[in-house]
C-alpha cells in the first residue's frame, strides 16, 4: 500500500517498523532518519519477557535470534530491605543493552534495503516527502509537538525522582534494594544486560531527594553517596553515570535526575503522519514495558498497513487496536508508580510479605485494602482454584474499567 515511508527516529520502534515493512514488500522505499550519530544512545539495558521474544520470532526470526543471543536471562527476583533479604522464583526475564539492541535492528534493516540515515535532524517544517511519515522520535517528539492541539497531548509528572545508572556488578536476578536514611527511604532496581554490566535505576520521594542533597549535588558526589547507600548489593562495584562516551550525557549539563513523564494523546494520527512508541504513549518504567510496547506498536502498524488498502483506514485500525491493548498496561503502570510513591505503607511489613505485595502492585484494589489484610486474602485466593479463576477474570476488568473511567473524567474536564 505505502510505497514510500519515512520513519523519523532511529529507536527500536522506528527501526523495527522499517524491518517489518521491507519483509512485507521489498519494493517499499523505507528510510529511517535519526538525528544523533550512529552508536550514540541514552540508556543502559532494557528488559523484556518471553512473550515478546515469541512475537519477535513470529515476525522476523533473524533479528529475534540475534536479540536472544545477546540477552542475559534471569528467573529470580530478590528484595533487600534493610539487612533482610528474600528471594522468589518468577517468570523468565531478559535484559539486553540498548546500544546492542539498536545495533542489531539497524544492521537487519540495512540488510533488507532500508536506508538508515544518521545525524539527520527532521523538523516539522522540513518533513521528508513520503506517503507515510512515522513520528518515532520519542517522548519529546518535535513532530507531535508541532500539532499538539490536534493530537491532544497531555503530560503528567510523577511525584518521585529517579536516575538511570549503570554498574559493573552483574546481578544474577532482578534485584530490589530498599535503604532507610535519615530523610526517608531510597531504593534501586537492578538487572543485568550483559556479562559485564547491569542497569541500576535509583528512585526516592521528594523529601528524601532534597534531604540527601541530591537536588544540588554534582554527579561525582551523587554517585559516591549512592554507592555508599547501596554497598550491600553492589559488592564493591562502582555506579556509572551518564558519561559522554555512552552518548547519554545531557548536552546542557543538567541534572540526570528526572520525574517520570506519563504522556497520552487524544489521537495518534493526522493526515499521513502517525505516532509510534513513546511519541504516542509512555508507561512507568517500574513495569519494564517501554521497549516491548514500542516494538508491539511497530508490529501492529505494519499489520494494519498490510491489511488495509487505504491509509486512513490503516491508521485508524492501528490506533484502535493499540489503544485497546494498552488500557490494562497503562492501568498497571499507574498503580505500580503509586505503589512506590506510597512505599511507607508497605515497607514495614516482613520482607517476604512486602515482596509479595510488590508483585501485586498492579492491582487496583491494593491501595484501598490494608496491606496485611490484602496479603492474607491473596494467600487464601491462591489456595482455591475457583477464586484464582475469579481473580484472573475480574482483575483485568476492574483495571480497564478504572483506567477508562479516569481517562473519561480527564477528557470531560478539558
C-alpha positions as CSV (number, residue, x, y, z in Angstrom):
1,X,0.0,0.0,0.0
2,X,2.6,2.6,1.1
3,X,5.3,3.0,-1.5
4,X,7.5,5.4,0.4
5,X,7.8,5.6,4.2
6,X,9.9,7.9,6.3
7,X,10.5,6.9,9.9
8,X,11.7,9.9,12.0
9,X,13.6,8.5,14.9
10,X,16.1,5.6,15.0
11,X,14.9,3.9,18.2
12,X,13.6,0.4,18.5
13,X,10.1,1.3,17.2
14,X,11.2,3.1,14.0
15,X,13.9,0.5,13.2
16,X,11.7,-2.5,13.8
17,X,8.8,-1.0,11.7
18,X,11.2,-0.5,8.8
19,X,12.3,-4.1,9.1
20,X,8.7,-5.4,9.0
21,X,7.7,-3.2,6.1
22,X,10.6,-4.4,4.0
23,X,9.8,-8.0,4.9
24,X,6.2,-7.5,3.8
25,X,7.1,-5.9,0.5
26,X,10.8,-5.5,-0.5
27,X,9.7,-2.8,-3.1
28,X,8.8,-0.4,-0.3
29,X,11.1,2.6,-0.2
30,X,11.8,3.0,3.6
31,X,14.1,5.4,5.2
32,X,14.9,5.9,8.9
33,X,16.1,9.4,9.9
34,X,18.0,9.7,13.2
35,X,19.3,13.0,14.5
36,X,22.1,11.5,16.6
37,X,25.3,9.9,15.4
38,X,25.3,6.2,15.0
39,X,26.1,4.4,18.3
40,X,25.0,7.3,20.4
41,X,22.2,6.4,22.6
42,X,20.8,7.2,26.1
43,X,20.3,4.3,28.4
44,X,22.0,1.2,29.7
45,X,20.0,-2.0,29.4
46,X,16.3,-2.7,28.6
47,X,14.1,-5.5,29.9
48,X,11.6,-7.8,28.1
49,X,9.9,-11.1,28.8
50,X,9.5,-14.3,26.9
51,X,6.1,-13.3,25.4
52,X,7.8,-10.5,23.4
53,X,10.6,-12.8,22.2
54,X,7.9,-15.2,20.9
55,X,6.4,-12.4,18.9
56,X,9.7,-11.3,17.6
57,X,10.3,-14.9,16.3
58,X,6.9,-14.9,14.7
59,X,7.6,-11.6,12.8
60,X,11.3,-11.9,12.0
61,X,13.3,-14.9,13.2
62,X,16.6,-13.4,12.1
63,X,16.6,-10.4,14.3
64,X,14.9,-12.4,17.1
65,X,17.8,-14.9,17.2
66,X,20.3,-12.0,17.4
67,X,18.4,-10.3,20.2
68,X,18.1,-13.5,22.2
69,X,21.8,-14.4,21.7
70,X,22.9,-11.0,23.1
71,X,20.5,-11.0,26.1
72,X,21.1,-12.0,29.7
73,X,18.4,-14.1,31.3
74,X,17.1,-14.5,34.9
75,X,14.2,-16.2,36.6
76,X,14.5,-15.0,40.2
77,X,13.6,-11.7,42.0
78,X,15.5,-10.6,45.1
79,X,14.4,-7.9,47.6
80,X,16.8,-6.5,50.1
81,X,15.0,-4.4,52.8
82,X,17.5,-3.0,55.3
83,X,19.5,-6.0,56.5
84,X,16.9,-8.6,55.4
85,X,16.7,-10.5,52.1
86,X,14.0,-12.5,50.4
87,X,14.2,-14.4,47.0
88,X,11.3,-15.5,44.9
89,X,11.2,-17.6,41.7
90,X,9.3,-15.7,38.9
91,X,8.9,-15.6,35.2
92,X,11.8,-15.7,32.8
93,X,13.1,-12.2,32.2
94,X,15.7,-10.9,29.7
95,X,18.0,-7.9,29.6
96,X,19.8,-6.5,26.6
97,X,22.0,-3.4,26.2
98,X,20.1,-0.6,24.5
99,X,23.1,0.1,22.3
100,X,23.3,-3.6,21.3
101,X,19.6,-3.8,20.5
102,X,19.7,-0.7,18.3
103,X,22.8,-2.1,16.5
104,X,21.0,-5.4,15.8
105,X,17.9,-3.7,14.4
106,X,19.9,-1.2,12.4
107,X,22.1,-3.9,10.8
108,X,19.0,-6.0,10.0
109,X,17.2,-3.1,8.5
110,X,20.1,-2.2,6.3
111,X,20.5,-5.8,5.2
112,X,16.9,-5.7,4.0
113,X,17.4,-2.5,2.0
114,X,16.3,0.2,4.5
115,X,18.2,3.5,4.3
116,X,19.3,4.4,7.8
117,X,20.4,8.0,7.9
118,X,22.2,9.3,11.0
119,X,22.8,12.9,12.0
120,X,19.7,13.9,10.1
121,X,17.6,16.5,12.0
122,X,14.0,16.4,10.9
123,X,11.8,19.4,11.7
124,X,8.1,19.9,11.3
125,X,8.8,22.4,8.5
126,X,11.2,20.0,6.7
127,X,9.4,16.7,6.6
128,X,10.6,14.1,4.1
129,X,8.5,13.6,1.1
130,X,6.7,10.3,1.7
131,X,3.4,8.6,1.5
132,X,3.6,7.9,5.3
133,X,5.6,9.8,7.9
134,X,6.1,8.0,11.2
135,X,6.9,10.1,14.2
136,X,9.0,7.7,16.3
137,X,11.0,10.5,17.8
138,X,10.3,9.8,21.5
139,X,8.5,11.4,24.4
140,X,9.8,14.9,23.4
141,X,8.6,14.4,19.7
142,X,9.0,17.6,17.7
143,X,6.6,16.3,15.1
144,X,3.9,15.6,17.6
145,X,4.6,18.9,19.4
146,X,4.1,20.9,16.3
147,X,0.5,19.6,16.1
148,X,-0.1,19.3,19.9
149,X,-3.6,20.7,19.7
150,X,-4.6,18.2,17.1
151,X,-3.1,15.2,18.9
152,X,-4.5,16.4,22.3
153,X,-1.2,15.7,24.1
154,X,-1.2,15.6,27.9
155,X,1.8,15.1,30.1
156,X,1.7,14.5,33.9
157,X,4.8,14.4,36.1
158,X,5.3,11.7,38.7
159,X,6.0,12.6,42.4
160,X,9.2,10.7,42.8
161,X,12.7,11.4,41.4
162,X,14.7,8.8,39.6
163,X,18.0,8.4,37.8
164,X,19.2,5.7,35.3
165,X,22.7,4.4,36.1
166,X,24.9,1.5,35.2
167,X,27.2,-0.7,37.2
168,X,29.8,-3.3,36.6
169,X,28.1,-5.5,39.2
170,X,26.2,-8.2,37.1
171,X,23.1,-9.1,39.1
172,X,22.0,-12.8,38.9
173,X,18.4,-11.9,39.5
174,X,16.1,-8.9,39.1
175,X,17.2,-7.1,42.3
176,X,15.4,-4.6,44.5
177,X,17.2,-2.8,47.4
178,X,15.4,-0.6,49.8
179,X,17.6,1.5,52.2
180,X,16.3,3.7,55.0
181,X,18.1,7.1,55.5
182,X,17.6,9.9,58.0
183,X,15.5,11.6,55.3
184,X,13.3,8.6,54.3
185,X,13.6,5.6,52.0
186,X,15.6,5.3,48.8
187,X,15.6,2.3,46.6
188,X,17.0,0.8,43.4
189,X,16.1,-1.7,40.7
190,X,19.0,-3.7,39.3
191,X,19.1,-6.1,36.4
192,X,21.9,-7.5,34.2
193,X,22.0,-7.0,30.5
194,X,25.4,-8.4,29.6
195,X,28.4,-10.3,31.0
196,X,29.9,-7.0,32.3
197,X,27.1,-4.6,33.0
198,X,23.8,-4.1,34.8
199,X,21.3,-1.3,34.8
200,X,20.6,0.3,38.2
201,X,17.6,2.7,38.5
202,X,17.6,4.6,41.7
203,X,14.4,6.3,43.0
204,X,13.2,8.2,46.0
205,X,10.5,10.6,47.2
206,X,10.9,14.4,47.1
207,X,11.6,14.7,50.8
208,X,14.5,12.2,50.6
209,X,15.7,13.7,47.3
210,X,16.2,17.2,48.9
211,X,17.1,15.9,52.4
212,X,20.1,14.0,51.0
213,X,21.1,16.9,48.9
214,X,20.6,15.1,45.6
215,X,18.9,18.1,44.2
216,X,22.1,20.1,44.2
217,X,25.0,17.5,44.4
218,X,27.4,17.2,41.4
219,X,27.3,13.8,39.6
220,X,30.5,12.6,41.2
221,X,29.2,13.3,44.7
222,X,25.8,11.7,43.9
223,X,27.5,8.5,42.7
224,X,29.7,8.3,45.8
225,X,26.7,8.7,48.1
226,X,24.6,6.2,46.2
227,X,27.5,3.7,46.2
228,X,27.7,4.0,49.9
229,X,23.9,3.6,50.4
230,X,23.7,0.5,48.2
231,X,27.1,-1.0,49.1
232,X,25.2,-4.1,50.3
233,X,24.1,-5.1,46.8
234,X,26.9,-3.6,44.7
235,X,29.7,-5.7,46.4
236,X,32.3,-3.0,45.9
237,X,31.4,-2.4,42.2
238,X,31.0,1.3,41.1
239,X,27.9,3.0,39.8
240,X,28.4,4.5,36.3
241,X,26.9,7.9,35.4
242,X,25.7,9.2,32.1
243,X,29.2,9.5,30.5
244,X,29.8,11.2,27.2
245,X,31.4,8.0,25.9
246,X,28.0,6.3,26.2
247,X,26.4,9.1,24.2
248,X,24.0,9.8,27.1
249,X,25.3,12.8,29.0
250,X,23.0,15.8,29.0
251,X,24.3,18.3,26.5
252,X,23.4,21.2,28.7
253,X,25.0,19.8,31.9
254,X,21.6,19.5,33.5
255,X,20.9,17.1,36.4
256,X,20.5,13.4,35.4
257,X,17.6,13.1,37.9
258,X,14.1,13.0,36.4
259,X,10.5,12.8,37.3
260,X,8.6,10.3,35.1
261,X,6.5,11.9,32.3
262,X,3.3,10.0,31.7
263,X,2.2,11.0,28.1
264,X,-1.1,10.4,26.4
265,X,-2.6,11.6,23.2
266,X,-6.3,12.0,22.2
267,X,-5.5,10.7,18.7
268,X,-2.4,9.2,17.2
269,X,-2.5,10.3,13.6
270,X,-3.0,13.4,11.4
271,X,-3.3,13.1,7.6
272,X,-0.2,10.9,6.7
273,X,1.6,11.5,10.0
274,X,1.3,8.8,12.7
275,X,2.8,8.5,16.2
276,X,4.7,5.4,17.3
277,X,6.2,4.3,20.6
278,X,7.0,6.9,23.2
279,X,5.8,9.6,20.9
280,X,2.3,8.2,21.3
281,X,2.3,7.0,24.9
282,X,4.5,6.2,27.9
283,X,4.2,3.8,30.8
284,X,6.1,4.0,34.1
285,X,9.5,2.3,33.9
286,X,8.7,0.2,37.0
287,X,6.8,-2.3,34.9
288,X,9.6,-2.7,32.4
289,X,7.4,-2.5,29.3
290,X,8.6,0.5,27.4
291,X,10.6,-1.3,24.7
292,X,8.1,-4.1,24.5
293,X,5.2,-1.7,23.8
294,X,7.3,0.2,21.2
295,X,8.0,-3.0,19.3
296,X,4.4,-4.1,19.6
297,X,3.3,-0.8,18.1
298,X,5.5,-1.4,15.1
299,X,4.1,-4.9,14.7
300,X,0.5,-3.6,14.8
301,X,1.2,-0.7,12.4
302,X,2.9,-2.9,9.9
303,X,0.0,-5.3,10.1
304,X,-2.6,-2.6,9.6
305,X,-0.8,-1.2,6.6
306,X,-0.7,-4.7,5.1
307,X,-4.4,-5.4,5.7
308,X,-6.0,-2.1,4.7
309,X,-5.7,-0.6,1.2
310,X,-6.5,2.9,2.3
311,X,-4.1,4.8,4.5
312,X,-6.8,6.4,6.7
313,X,-8.3,3.0,7.4
314,X,-4.9,1.5,8.2
315,X,-4.0,4.3,10.7
316,X,-7.4,4.2,12.3
317,X,-7.2,0.4,12.7
318,X,-3.7,0.7,14.2
319,X,-4.8,3.3,16.7
320,X,-7.9,1.4,17.7
321,X,-6.1,-1.9,18.3
322,X,-3.2,-0.4,20.2
323,X,-5.4,1.7,22.4
324,X,-7.4,-1.3,23.5
325,X,-4.2,-3.3,24.1
326,X,-2.7,-0.5,26.2
327,X,-5.6,0.0,28.6
328,X,-4.6,-2.7,31.1
329,X,-0.9,-2.0,30.7
330,X,-1.4,1.7,31.4
331,X,-3.5,0.9,34.4
332,X,-0.9,-1.5,35.7
333,X,1.8,1.2,35.2
334,X,-0.2,3.8,37.0
335,X,-0.8,1.6,40.1
336,X,2.8,0.5,40.0
337,X,4.0,4.1,40.2
338,X,1.6,4.8,43.0
339,X,2.9,1.8,45.0
340,X,6.4,3.3,45.0
341,X,5.0,6.7,45.8
342,X,3.3,5.2,48.8
343,X,6.2,3.0,49.9
344,X,5.9,3.7,53.7
345,X,2.5,1.9,53.5
346,X,4.3,-1.4,52.7
347,X,7.9,-1.1,53.8
348,X,7.4,-2.1,57.5
349,X,5.9,-5.5,56.5
350,X,8.1,-8.6,56.9
351,X,10.3,-8.7,53.7
352,X,8.5,-11.8,52.2
353,X,5.2,-10.1,52.6
354,X,6.4,-6.8,51.3
355,X,7.9,-8.5,48.3
356,X,4.6,-10.4,47.7
357,X,2.7,-7.1,47.6
358,X,5.4,-5.6,45.4
359,X,4.4,-8.3,42.9
360,X,0.8,-7.3,43.4
361,X,1.4,-3.6,42.9
362,X,-0.6,-3.5,39.7
363,X,-3.8,-4.3,41.5
364,X,-6.5,-1.6,41.5
365,X,-7.7,-3.0,44.9
366,X,-4.4,-2.9,46.8
367,X,-4.5,0.9,47.5
368,X,-7.8,0.5,49.2
369,X,-7.2,-2.6,51.3
370,X,-5.0,-2.7,54.4
371,X,-1.7,-4.4,53.3
372,X,-1.8,-7.2,55.9
373,X,-5.4,-8.0,55.0
374,X,-4.7,-7.9,51.3
375,X,-1.8,-10.3,51.8
376,X,-3.9,-12.7,53.7
377,X,-6.8,-12.6,51.2
378,X,-4.3,-13.1,48.3
379,X,-2.9,-16.1,50.0
380,X,-6.4,-17.5,50.5
381,X,-7.3,-16.9,46.9
382,X,-4.1,-18.7,45.7
383,X,-5.3,-21.9,47.5
384,X,-8.7,-22.1,45.9
385,X,-8.9,-22.7,42.2
386,X,-12.4,-21.1,41.8
387,X,-11.1,-17.9,43.5
388,X,-8.0,-17.9,41.3
389,X,-10.1,-18.1,38.2
390,X,-12.3,-15.3,39.5
391,X,-9.3,-13.1,40.3
392,X,-7.8,-13.8,36.8
393,X,-11.2,-12.8,35.2
394,X,-12.1,-9.9,37.5
395,X,-8.7,-8.2,37.9
396,X,-8.2,-7.1,34.2
397,X,-11.9,-6.0,34.0
398,X,-11.6,-3.8,37.1
399,X,-8.3,-2.4,35.9
400,X,-9.7,-1.5,32.5
401,X,-12.9,0.0,34.0
402,X,-11.0,2.2,36.5
403,X,-8.5,3.3,33.9
404,X,-11.1,4.1,31.3
405,X,-13.2,6.0,33.8
406,X,-10.1,8.0,34.8
407,X,-9.4,8.9,31.1
408,X,-13.1,9.8,30.6
409,X,-13.1,12.1,33.6
410,X,-10.0,13.8,32.4
411,X,-11.4,14.4,28.9
412,X,-14.7,15.7,30.4
413,X,-12.9,18.3,32.4
414,X,-10.9,19.6,29.5
